[in-house]
Amino acid sequence: MKNKTGIMIGFIAGAAGFLLLFKFIFLDRIPPEDEVAPGLVVLAAIFNGLLFAFIGSWLQGYLGKKKI
């Protein structure tokens, strides 16, 4: 489970961060009568989470303890 920590934290931070920024930046400026495709927003959040999961995995491997 320790080798998956960087991936899990990266995915959660990436997806939640995207959704939070999307709400504060875009949803407050869109009028209520306009429709936003929720599937695309969730898909973009998943892709962003995967990107951050890759970065978290890479950082965990790079900064982790090296066995001699």
C-alpha positions, 0 to 999 in steps of 0.5 A: 500500500505504501507504493500506491500512496503517491498515486492515490494522493495525486489522483485525489488532489488532481480531481478535487482541485480541478472540480473546485477550480471549475466551480469557482472560475467557471460556474459562478460566471455562467448564467443559470439558463446555460447548460454545462455538460456534466459528463465532460466536466467529470471526464476532464476531472478524471483526466486531470486526476490521472495526470496528477497521479502520474506526477505523484507516482513519479515524485514518490519514486524520485524522492523515495528512499533508495535501497543500496 
